[in-house]
Amino acid sequence: MSQYRGSPLGIKLIIALYNTFGYKAAKSLVYIVAFFYAVASQNKRQEMRSYYKAIGLDDSFSTYFKHLYAFSLTIFDRFIAKETSQNEIEIERTNVQAFESLQKSGGLMIFSHHGNWAQSFKIFQTYDITLNIVGDEAIDENLQKIDGATKNQHINIISLKNGMQAMLEIARALQNREVIIIMVDRVKEKEKSVEVDFLNKKTLLHSGGFEIAMMRQAPIVACDVVRAGDQKISIKFSDVITSDLKNKQERLTYLAQHYATFLEASVREYPYQWFNFFDFWKTGQK
């Protein structure tokens, strides 16, 4: 479930249902799909026990179903977003001043797989800003066609698969006072990680974003976008995160821990929108 699930035909059906009968009718189909998947994926539920324990949720089928239903709704909201005008969605913004500061200075905006981060781009389109999204996960071509996405002059994708070219693009963007967006909550190599306290346990975050900020002396703003209800989005920004600690490892840990503390507060408020469907503390790697 680390990537978007579903077939192009199924997504087209949900979109057609939404366009014909409205949000509630399409949402009822999402409920059925989530229930079916919850029944069929009990092995994945076993991997979530550490998270449910850490956040204080019962390790029950009901909890697992609510979790999958929340995940399904965020996917649903994403795919109908282009069918919905901006004024149909209620948006709550918290500490937007920090983002506006980053817009002027350039820097890094840190995300995780909590909530519906993809919805944020529709919000950022109202700003005169270039967003450079750094990543190495491929989205299925068929789903990408439905998602749609026409070329957006405000969004630039930087693939880490391009090696040194990606590093040059990141440096260029920061020099031009643009914003780099990077996810830090999935670690593939322990050597590229930093240890933090998260939900009262030690775990690892990907260190890349924090190391870029240190190397380029760039500010960081953490961002979390959650589904706060039907056609309601809550977008929260941290204060600007910087550090002048001299020791490199201490500075890296300081930046990462500030992000982890921000993320923990969001996860505690919306525990069912945690979409890392693996044992986050076993090795910290995925």
FENNOR-V707718 format. One record per residue. N is the residue number from 1. RES is the residue in one letter. PSI is psi in whole degrees, -180 to 180 (none if undefined). D_LAST is the distance of its C-alpha to the last C-alpha in Angstrom with 2 decimals. Layout:
[[N RES PSI D_LAST] [N RES PSI D_LAST]]
This chain:
[[1 M 11 11.75] [2 S -20 9.30] [3 Q 166 12.37] [4 Y 134 15.96] [5 R 156 17.66] [6 G 157 21.33] [7 S 155 24.04] [8 P -39 26.24] [9 L -43 29.23] [10 G -41 27.83] [11 I -40 27.03] [12 K -38 30.50] [13 L -45 32.03] [14 I -41 30.56] [15 I -42 31.69] [16 A -41 35.11] [17 L -41 35.43] [18 Y -46 34.66] [19 N -28 37.23] [20 T -46 39.83] [21 F -10 39.57] [22 G -180 37.50] [23 Y -48 34.40] [24 K -39 35.11] [25 A -44 35.81] [26 A -37 32.60] [27 K -33 30.64] [28 S -34 32.20] [29 L -37 30.66] [30 V -40 27.17] [31 Y -45 27.95] [32 I -44 28.89] [33 V -43 25.81] [34 A -40 23.51] [35 F -43 25.65] [36 F -44 25.53] [37 Y -36 21.73] [38 A -38 21.61] [39 V -39 24.05] [40 A -8 22.33] [41 S 46 18.73] [42 Q -27 19.45] [43 N -35 16.76] [44 K -31 14.13] [45 R -35 16.41] [46 Q -37 16.00] [47 E -18 12.34] [48 M -3 13.74] [49 R -39 16.43] [50 S -37 15.05] [51 Y -46 14.84] [52 Y -39 18.29] [53 K -44 19.73] [54 A -37 18.60] [55 I -11 20.00] [56 G 28 23.04] [57 L 151 22.82] [58 D 141 24.26] [59 D 81 22.13] [60 S 165 24.18] [61 F -37 24.23] [62 S -44 25.77] [63 T -45 22.90] [64 Y -41 20.35] [65 F -45 22.71] [66 K -37 23.25] [67 H -49 19.53] [68 L -35 19.28] [69 Y -41 22.60] [70 A -42 21.53] [71 F -45 18.57] [72 S -38 21.16] [73 L -35 23.63] [74 T -37 21.50] [75 I -45 21.00] [76 F -49 24.75] [77 D -36 25.73] [78 R -44 23.92] [79 F -21 25.71] [80 I -1 29.07] [81 A -40 28.88] [82 K -13 30.84] [83 E -6 33.44] [84 T 132 33.95] [85 S 154 35.97] [86 Q -36 34.76] [87 N -5 37.64] [88 E -14 36.56] [89 I 128 33.42] [90 E 124 33.95] [91 I 125 31.91] [92 E 128 31.82] [93 R 133 30.96] [94 T 128 30.51] [95 N 41 31.17] [96 V -18 31.46] [97 Q -34 33.54] [98 A -41 30.49] [99 F -41 29.20] [100 E -31 32.75] [101 S -43 32.88] [102 L -35 29.74] [103 Q -36 31.34] [104 K -39 34.30] [105 S -24 32.68] [106 G 162 29.52] [107 G -159 26.23] [108 L 137 22.61] [109 M 120 21.50] [110 I 130 18.13] [111 F 170 16.32] [112 S 178 13.39] [113 H 50 12.42] [114 H 129 15.37] [115 G -158 18.51] [116 N 69 19.66] [117 W -30 19.04] [118 A -25 20.35] [119 Q -20 23.68] [120 S -29 24.21] [121 F -32 25.30] [122 K -35 28.35] [123 I -43 29.30] [124 F -16 28.98] [125 Q -18 31.27] [126 T -8 34.19] [127 Y 149 33.72] [128 D 86 34.90] [129 I 146 31.62] [130 T 126 29.30] [131 L 124 25.57] [132 N 109 23.37] [133 I 119 19.88] [134 V 129 17.38] [135 G 173 14.36] [136 D 13 13.13] [137 E 128 12.21] [138 A 138 15.27] [139 I 136 16.98] [140 D 133 19.04] [141 E -40 22.52] [142 N -43 24.47] [143 L -35 22.71] [144 Q -36 23.04] [145 K -40 26.75] [146 I -40 27.20] [147 D -24 25.31] [148 G 34 27.56] [149 A 116 27.56] [150 T 158 30.44] [151 K 126 30.29] [152 N 119 30.12] [153 Q -15 31.84] [154 H -4 30.06] [155 I 128 26.49] [156 N 127 25.25] [157 I 125 21.92] [158 I 112 20.74] [159 S 125 18.33] [160 L -14 16.57] [161 K -16 17.20] [162 N 4 20.78] [163 G -124 20.33] [164 M -33 23.44] [165 Q -39 24.72] [166 A -41 21.87] [167 M -39 22.74] [168 L -38 26.36] [169 E -39 25.74] [170 I -44 23.97] [171 A -43 26.93] [172 R -44 29.42] [173 A -44 28.04] [174 L -36 28.20] [175 Q -32 31.61] [176 N 10 32.76] [177 R 42 31.62] [178 E 175 29.09] [179 V 131 25.90] [180 I 130 22.40] [181 I 129 19.66] [182 I 143 16.06] [183 M 142 12.91] [184 V 7 11.42] [185 D 13 9.16] [186 R 116 5.66] [187 V 125 5.41] [188 K -30 5.18] [189 E 124 8.39] [190 K -29 9.89] [191 E -21 13.12] [192 K 53 12.28] [193 S 167 11.68] [194 V 138 14.27] [195 E 137 14.83] [196 V 165 16.26] [197 D 127 17.90] [198 F 119 16.53] [199 L 44 18.39] [200 N 22 20.23] [201 K 156 17.37] [202 K 136 15.67] [203 T -178 12.07] [204 L 142 10.46] [205 L 154 10.61] [206 H 132 10.38] [207 S -10 13.97] [208 G -50 15.03] [209 G -40 16.91] [210 F -36 18.65] [211 E -37 19.66] [212 I -45 21.14] [213 A -41 23.06] [214 M -45 24.41] [215 M -38 25.41] [216 R 1 27.15] [217 Q 47 28.43] [218 A 144 27.16] [219 P 158 26.92] [220 I 140 23.88] [221 V 126 24.09] [222 A 147 21.35] [223 C 141 21.57] [224 D 127 20.72] [225 V 120 22.10] [226 V 158 22.60] [227 R 111 24.69] [228 A 2 27.67] [229 G -178 29.64] [230 D 119 31.01] [231 Q 37 31.18] [232 K 131 30.49] [233 I 136 27.88] [234 S 123 27.40] [235 I 124 26.11] [236 K 138 25.84] [237 F 143 25.80] [238 S 171 25.60] [239 D 162 28.39] [240 V 130 28.09] [241 I 120 26.01] [242 T 169 27.46] [243 S 141 28.23] [244 D 20 31.02] [245 L 140 29.95] [246 K -39 31.03] [247 N 126 28.49] [248 K -46 25.42] [249 Q -40 22.92] [250 E -38 24.67] [251 R -41 24.62] [252 L -46 20.89] [253 T -40 20.29] [254 Y -49 22.97] [255 L -46 21.53] [256 A -40 17.99] [257 Q -36 19.59] [258 H -40 21.89] [259 Y -45 19.13] [260 A -38 17.37] [261 T -42 20.87] [262 F -46 21.49] [263 L -42 18.32] [264 E -42 19.14] [265 A -40 22.62] [266 S -42 21.49] [267 V -39 19.13] [268 R -34 22.07] [269 E -36 24.37] [270 Y 72 22.32] [271 P -27 20.11] [272 Y -3 19.83] [273 Q 23 18.29] [274 W 112 14.88] [275 F 34 12.68] [276 N 95 9.16] [277 F 62 9.84] [278 F 170 7.81] [279 D 101 8.96] [280 F -21 8.27] [281 W -10 10.50] [282 K -53 10.02] [283 T -11 8.36] [284 G 6 6.94] [285 Q 145 3.79] [286 K none 0.00]]
